[in-house]
Amino acid sequence: MSESHDSNESSSVEEETLDPRDAAVLLSETKRKASVGLELNSLVLSVLGSFALPIGFGIIWWSVRHQHPYQGPTVDAIGLFYLLILVIDVVAVTTLRRTSRGVGGQYKKNRRMLAGMGGVGLIGTFTIMGALEHAHVSNVVVYGIYPATVPLLVGGLIGAVAASQREDWTVYFAALCISVVAAGAAFAGPAGAWAVSGFGCGAVFLVCAGVKLYQRHAR
């Protein structure tokens, strides 16, 4: 009986043991699916950015384009801007969750780390904005040049770090270009900064999306 029981257990273990070739195929397929998911994330976010930035920053620019002296965005423009951001965030988060399903390990850790960096960067950016207002700095800076450029500059650098971790060099260079455009937009004045940042960075996102589509088609 004991021999029969041992032989049954041995047979069961052999059946449950995965063949090395099958394991290699499974690992390769898992990596491929993860890569496809991350690529789709980049493509979706690039497309969203190419629409969201020109529209959102365009709304702000439209409300301030004739202000002399410059006062800052109107309440209506700010409301429409944040409504657009909310819709974009919901779409982006939903897409990221779907395409990242089953992707874990180091990618998940990196995503959490970058989310923390982004949160601290966003809070820090607007904290400094409040400090500038407290110091009675001109509206040209507090409600114009600073919010139209600094958040995008910081976000572009964080995006570049995230892309470098994934070795996604298309997004890496696009993120750096966004930071460069945002920095250059500071020289366009309080109203012009909104237009240059919005349409310039939107164009960068559009080019990035086009390159991503070409790469997917080529593969």
C-alpha positions in Angstrom: 0.0 0.0 0.0 2.8 2.3 1.0 4.6 1.7 -2.4 1.4 2.3 -4.3 0.8 5.6 -2.4 4.4 6.8 -3.0 4.1 6.0 -6.7 0.9 7.9 -6.9 2.4 10.9 -5.2 5.5 10.7 -7.5 3.2 10.6 -10.6 1.2 13.6 -9.3 4.4 15.7 -8.7 5.6 14.9 -12.2 2.3 15.9 -13.7 2.3 19.2 -11.8 5.9 20.0 -12.6 6.1 22.5 -15.5 8.4 21.6 -18.4 11.3 24.1 -18.6 10.4 24.9 -22.2 6.8 25.6 -21.3 7.9 27.8 -18.4 10.1 29.8 -20.8 7.2 30.2 -23.2 4.9 31.3 -20.4 7.5 33.8 -19.1 8.0 35.2 -22.6 4.3 35.5 -23.2 3.8 37.3 -19.8 6.6 39.7 -20.6 5.1 40.4 -24.1 1.6 41.1 -22.6 3.2 43.4 -20.0 5.1 45.2 -22.7 1.9 45.6 -24.8 0.0 46.9 -21.8 2.7 49.5 -21.0 2.9 50.6 -24.6 -0.8 51.1 -24.7 -0.6 53.1 -21.6 1.9 55.5 -23.2 -0.2 55.7 -26.4 -3.4 56.5 -24.6 -1.8 59.1 -22.3 -0.1 60.7 -25.3 -3.5 61.0 -27.1 -5.2 62.3 -24.0 -2.4 64.9 -23.6 -2.6 66.0 -27.2 -6.3 67.0 -26.7 -6.4 68.0 -23.0 -3.6 70.5 -22.9 -4.6 72.6 -25.9 -8.2 72.6 -24.9 -7.6 73.2 -21.1 -4.9 75.8 -21.5 -6.7 77.3 -24.5 -9.7 78.0 -22.2 -7.5 79.8 -19.7 -5.7 81.7 -22.5 -9.0 82.8 -24.0 -10.1 84.3 -20.6 -6.9 86.3 -20.1 -5.8 87.3 -23.6 -7.2 90.8 -23.5 -6.5 91.6 -19.8 -4.6 94.9 -19.3 -3.4 94.9 -16.6 -3.2 91.1 -16.2 -5.4 89.8 -13.4 -5.5 86.0 -13.9 -8.0 83.4 -15.2 -11.7 84.0 -14.7 -13.7 81.8 -12.3 -15.6 80.3 -15.3 -12.4 79.4 -17.1 -10.9 77.8 -14.0 -14.1 75.8 -13.5 -14.1 74.5 -17.1 -10.4 73.7 -16.8 -10.7 71.6 -13.7 -13.8 69.9 -15.1 -11.8 68.9 -18.1 -8.9 67.7 -15.9 -11.4 65.6 -13.8 -12.8 63.9 -16.9 -9.3 63.2 -18.3 -8.1 61.8 -15.0 -11.1 59.4 -14.8 -10.4 58.2 -18.3 -6.7 57.9 -17.8 -7.0 56.0 -14.4 -9.6 53.6 -15.9 -7.4 52.9 -18.9 -4.2 52.4 -16.8 -5.9 49.9 -14.5 -7.2 47.9 -17.4 -4.0 47.8 -19.4 -1.8 47.2 -16.3 -3.9 44.3 -15.0 -1.6 41.4 -14.3 1.5 43.6 -14.4 3.2 43.6 -11.0 6.6 43.3 -9.4 9.1 46.2 -9.9 6.7 48.0 -12.3 4.1 48.3 -9.5 6.8 49.6 -7.0 8.0 52.1 -9.5 4.5 53.3 -10.2 3.9 53.9 -6.5 7.2 55.7 -6.1 6.4 58.0 -9.1 2.9 58.6 -7.8 4.4 59.8 -4.6 6.9 62.0 -6.4 4.0 63.4 -8.5 1.9 64.1 -5.4 4.7 65.9 -3.6 5.6 67.8 -6.7 2.0 69.0 -7.2 1.6 70.0 -3.6 4.9 71.7 -3.5 4.2 73.6 -6.7 0.9 75.1 -5.4 2.4 75.7 -2.0 5.1 77.9 -3.5 2.3 79.6 -5.6 0.6 80.4 -2.3 3.8 81.7 -0.8 4.3 84.0 -3.8 0.8 85.4 -3.4 1.5 85.9 0.3 4.7 87.8 -0.6 2.5 90.1 -2.8 4.3 89.0 -6.0 2.6 90.4 -9.1 -0.4 88.6 -10.6 1.6 88.3 -13.8 3.7 85.7 -12.0 1.4 84.2 -9.5 -1.6 83.7 -11.8 0.2 83.7 -15.1 3.7 82.6 -15.8 4.1 80.4 -12.8 1.0 78.1 -13.1 1.2 78.0 -16.9 4.8 76.7 -16.9 6.1 75.2 -13.6 3.6 72.3 -13.2 4.3 71.1 -16.8 8.1 71.5 -16.3 8.0 69.4 -13.1 5.6 66.9 -14.6 7.8 66.5 -17.7 10.8 65.7 -15.6 8.9 63.1 -13.5 7.5 61.6 -16.7 11.1 61.4 -18.1 12.2 59.5 -15.0 9.2 57.1 -15.3 9.9 56.5 -19.0 13.6 55.8 -18.4 12.8 53.1 -15.8 10.7 51.4 -18.5 13.4 52.1 -21.2 10.7 53.8 -23.2 12.9 56.3 -25.0 10.2 57.8 -27.1 8.2 58.9 -24.1 11.5 59.9 -22.3 12.4 62.4 -25.0 8.8 63.6 -25.3 8.7 64.3 -21.6 12.0 66.2 -21.8 10.6 68.2 -24.7 7.5 69.1 -22.6 9.8 70.5 -19.9 11.7 72.5 -22.5 8.6 73.9 -24.0 7.2 74.9 -20.6 10.5 76.6 -19.7 10.5 78.5 -23.0 6.8 79.5 -22.5 7.8 81.6 -19.5 9.2 84.2 -21.9 5.8 84.6 -23.7 4.3 86.7 -20.9 1.4 85.9 -18.6 -1.2 85.3 -21.2 1.1 84.0 -23.9 2.5 81.4 -21.5 -0.8 79.6 -21.4 -1.0 79.5 -25.2 2.6 78.4 -25.7 2.5 75.7 -23.0 -0.9 74.3 -24.0 -0.4 74.2 -27.8 3.3 73.5 -27.7 3.1 70.6 -25.2 -0.1 69.3 -27.0 1.9 69.2 -30.2 4.7 67.2 -28.4 2.1 64.7 -27.2 0.6 64.4 -30.7 4.0 63.6 -32.2 4.7 61.1 -29.4 1.3 59.4 -30.1 2.1 59.3 -33.8 5.5 57.7 -33.2 3.9 55.1 -30.8 1.4 54.2 -33.5 4.1 53.8 -36.1 6.2 51.6 -33.7 3.1 49.4 -33.0 2.4 49.0 -36.7 6.1 48.2 -37.4 6.1 45.5 -34.9 
